[in-house]
């Protein structure tokens, strides 16, 4: 397909901004109706809304620095030695998150400043000031504090986006061939999701995303309580065949969930789908399959 070839060529051309390839990927995702790919490319183009939506390659650790006054001495952009709060809290404080769009990351990478700084909010600054006074005396005043990273880390995050998109496009080309058509891709979104999750999100399973390093895997579920259309769309997007979807709809019309879980027939249907995942009939990894089905039904039942 020419569109895929164009995207690959754009990605290997260092003179082009990555937004050129991302916008063409948005066209591809829209034409084939792949919500997972469209969501990811929209985040890359517009920026990520929160920490939970960030992929691992957009998260790094930096150094805590700040400006402070202690008596008559004032220090600027100085590393702040914080007490140990435990590994979890220490890592969280030093975490630097690239929520910005790919275009903004490109601007960061061209910045003449040697570093980027994320300033902590006032409430956190005041709390850390109280803690630091215990070791620095009552006249210690923290003017500001935050986490900093070298400017080249922004370029690394951008490069990771480009590398992952290139690997994904090459995977699509390898699976479907250079001459594939939109109609073929549109009917194989389950395979495309599988390729995406082995290249872009790198968790090796089906229609799931990894929310960060060592985090649990969570399915992409957008189903409101009792909305059958959203349930059907989620299952079809994940490669569940029409007959299996129809069977589930018949079951949920005739069976109510029990207090501690789904009904007997729903559980039997889920076991059948997990068996399909194991034998390859349903091309979603077994771990992702269980998570996807359970979360989709939980969302539907509310």
C-alpha positions in Angstrom: 0.0 0.0 0.0 1.3 3.4 -1.0 0.2 5.1 2.3 2.2 2.6 4.4 5.3 3.0 2.1 5.0 6.8 2.3 4.9 6.6 6.1 8.0 4.4 6.2 9.8 6.7 3.8 8.9 9.7 6.0 10.1 8.0 9.1 13.6 7.3 7.7 13.9 10.9 6.3 15.7 12.8 9.1 14.8 16.1 7.4 11.1 15.6 8.0 9.3 16.3 11.3 7.8 13.2 12.8 4.3 14.9 12.7 4.3 14.2 8.9 4.4 10.4 9.5 2.0 10.7 12.5 -0.6 12.6 10.5 -0.5 10.0 7.7 -0.8 7.3 10.4 -3.9 9.1 11.6 -5.4 8.8 8.1 -4.5 5.1 8.0 -6.0 4.4 11.4 -9.2 6.3 10.5 -9.6 4.5 7.1 -9.2 1.0 8.6 -11.3 1.9 11.7 -8.6 0.9 14.3 -9.4 2.8 17.5 -6.3 1.7 19.4 -4.0 3.0 16.7 -6.0 6.2 16.3 -6.0 6.8 20.1 -2.2 6.4 20.3 -1.5 8.7 17.3 -3.9 11.3 18.6 -2.0 11.3 21.9 1.3 11.7 20.1 0.0 14.6 18.0 -2.0 16.4 20.7 -0.2 15.4 23.9 -1.2 13.0 26.7 -3.9 14.0 29.2 -2.4 12.4 32.3 0.3 10.1 33.8 -1.9 7.0 33.5 -2.1 7.3 29.7 1.6 7.8 29.2 3.6 4.9 27.5 6.8 3.9 29.2 9.1 5.5 26.6 7.8 8.9 27.6 8.8 8.5 31.3 12.3 9.0 32.7 14.0 9.9 36.0 15.8 13.2 36.7 17.6 15.1 39.4 15.8 17.1 42.2 17.0 20.7 42.1 15.8 24.0 43.6 16.5 27.5 44.8 16.7 28.1 48.5 17.8 30.6 51.2 19.4 29.6 54.5 20.1 32.6 56.6 22.1 35.0 54.5 23.0 32.5 51.8 21.0 32.0 48.7 21.6 29.2 46.2 20.1 28.7 42.8 19.6 25.5 40.7 21.3 23.4 43.3 20.7 19.6 43.8 18.5 19.1 46.8 19.4 16.2 49.0 16.0 14.8 50.1 15.6 12.2 52.9 14.7 8.7 51.8 11.0 8.3 51.6 11.1 4.7 50.3 11.7 3.5 46.8 8.2 4.2 45.6 8.0 7.8 46.7 11.7 8.5 45.7 11.0 7.3 42.2 7.8 9.2 41.9 9.5 12.5 43.0 12.3 12.0 40.5 10.0 11.0 37.7 9.9 13.3 34.6 6.9 12.9 32.3 6.7 14.0 28.7 3.0 14.7 28.3 3.6 17.2 25.5 2.9 16.6 21.8 5.5 15.2 19.5 5.8 18.7 17.9 6.6 20.2 21.3 9.2 17.5 21.9 10.9 18.5 18.7 11.0 22.1 19.9 12.4 21.0 23.2 15.2 19.1 21.4 16.2 22.3 19.6 16.2 24.4 22.7 19.5 26.1 23.5 19.0 25.6 27.2 21.0 22.5 28.5 18.1 21.1 30.5 14.4 20.9 31.1 12.8 21.6 34.5 9.4 20.6 35.9 8.6 22.7 39.0 6.7 21.0 41.8 3.4 22.6 42.8 3.2 25.0 45.7 1.7 22.5 48.1 4.4 19.9 47.5 7.1 22.6 47.7 5.8 23.7 51.2 5.7 20.1 52.4 9.3 19.4 51.3 10.4 22.7 52.9 9.0 21.6 56.3 10.9 18.3 56.0 14.1 20.0 54.9 14.0 22.4 57.8 14.5 19.5 60.2 18.0 19.0 58.8 18.9 22.6 57.6 17.6 24.7 60.5 14.6 27.0 61.1 15.8 29.7 58.7 15.8 27.4 55.7 13.4 28.7 53.0 12.7 26.8 49.8 12.0 29.2 47.0 11.2 26.5 44.4 12.0 22.9 43.7 11.5 20.5 40.9 13.0 17.7 38.8 15.4 18.4 35.9 16.8 16.3 33.0 19.3 17.0 30.2 17.7 18.4 27.1 18.8 15.5 25.0 16.4 13.2 26.8 13.5 14.9 25.0 15.1 13.9 21.7 15.4 10.3 22.9 11.7 10.2 23.7 11.0 11.5 20.3 13.3 9.0 18.7 11.5 6.2 20.6 8.2 7.3 19.1 9.7 7.3 15.6 11.4 3.9 16.1 8.2 2.3 17.4 6.1 3.6 14.6 8.6 2.5 12.0 8.7 -1.0 13.6 4.9 -1.1 13.6 4.7 -0.1 9.9 7.3 -2.6 8.9 5.4 -5.3 10.8 2.2 -4.4 8.9 4.0 -4.5 5.6 5.6 -7.9 6.5 2.2 -9.4 7.6 0.0 -8.1 4.8 2.5 -7.4 2.0 3.4 -4.3 0.1 0.3 -4.4 -2.2 -2.3 -4.8 0.6 -5.5 -2.8 0.4 -7.6 -0.8 2.9 -10.3 -3.5 2.9 -7.9 -6.2 3.9 -6.5 -4.2 6.8 -10.0 -3.2 7.9 -11.0 -6.8 8.2 -7.9 -7.7 10.1 -7.8 -5.2 13.0 -7.2 -8.0 15.5 -3.9 -8.8 13.8 -3.1 -5.1 13.6 -3.7 -4.7 17.3 -1.5 -7.7 18.0 1.3 -6.2 15.9 0.8 -2.8 17.6 1.1 -4.4 21.1 4.4 -6.1 20.1 5.9 -2.9 18.6 4.4 0.3 20.0 3.2 -0.7 23.4 5.6 -3.7 23.7 3.7 -5.9 26.0 3.3 -8.8 23.6 -0.4 -9.3 24.2 -3.6 -8.4 22.5 -5.9 -5.4 22.8 -4.2 -4.0 25.9 -1.8 -1.2 26.9 0.9 -1.1 29.5 0.5 1.9 31.7 4.2 2.1 32.6 7.1 0.2 34.0 6.2 -2.8 36.1 2.5 -1.8 36.0 -0.4 -4.1 35.7 -1.9 -4.6 32.2 -5.3 -2.9 31.7 -7.6 -3.2 28.8 -8.7 -0.2 26.8 -12.4 -0.2 27.8 -14.9 2.5 26.9 -18.2 1.0 27.8 -21.0 2.6 29.8 -23.3 0.5 31.9 -25.8 -1.4 29.8 -24.6 -0.1 26.4 -24.7 -3.1 24.1 -23.4 -1.2 21.1 -20.2 -0.2 22.9 -19.8 -3.8 24.2 -20.2 -5.2 20.7 -17.8 -2.7 19.2 -15.1 -3.4 21.9 -15.3 -7.1 21.3 -15.2 -6.8 17.5 -12.3 -4.4 17.7 -10.5 -7.0 19.7 -11.1 -9.7 17.0 -14.0 -11.5 18.6 -16.0 -13.2 15.8 -19.5 -12.1 15.0 -21.0 -15.5 16.0 -19.3 -15.3 19.4 -20.5 -11.8 20.0 -24.0 -12.8 19.1 -23.9 -15.7 21.4 -22.8 -13.5 24.3 -25.6 -11.0 23.6 -28.1 -13.8 23.7 -26.7 -15.0 27.1 -26.7 -11.5 28.7 -30.3 -11.0 27.6 -31.4 -14.2 29.5 -29.0 -14.3 32.4 -28.3 -11.8 35.2 -24.9 -11.6 37.0 -24.7 -13.1 40.5 -23.5 -11.3 43.5 -19.9 -12.3 43.3 -19.4 -12.5 39.6 -20.9 -13.3 36.2 -23.5 -15.9 35.5 -22.9 -19.5 34.7 -23.4 -19.2 31.0 -21.3 -16.0 30.7 -18.4 -17.8 32.5 -18.8 -20.8 30.1 -18.6 -18.4 27.2 -15.5 -16.8 28.6 -13.8 -20.2 29.0 -14.6 -20.9 25.4 -13.0 -17.6 24.3 -9.9 -18.3 26.4 -9.6 -21.7 24.7 -9.7 -20.0 21.4 -6.9 -17.7 22.6 -4.8 -20.7 23.6 -5.2 -22.6 20.3 -4.7 -19.4 18.2 -8.2 -19.2 16.8 -8.6 -15.9 18.6 -5.3 -14.0 18.1 -5.0 -12.4 21.5 -2.6 -13.5 24.2 -4.1 -15.5 27.0 -3.3 -13.0 29.7 -4.8 -10.1 27.7 -7.8 -12.2 26.7 -8.9 -12.8 30.3 -8.4 -9.2 31.2 -10.2 -7.8 28.2 -13.3 -10.0 28.6 -13.6 -9.5 32.3 -13.1 -5.7 32.1 -15.5 -5.4 29.2 -18.3 -7.3 31.0 -17.6 -5.5 34.3 -18.0 -2.2 32.5 -21.2 -3.4 30.8 -22.8 -4.7 34.0 -21.6 -1.6 35.9 
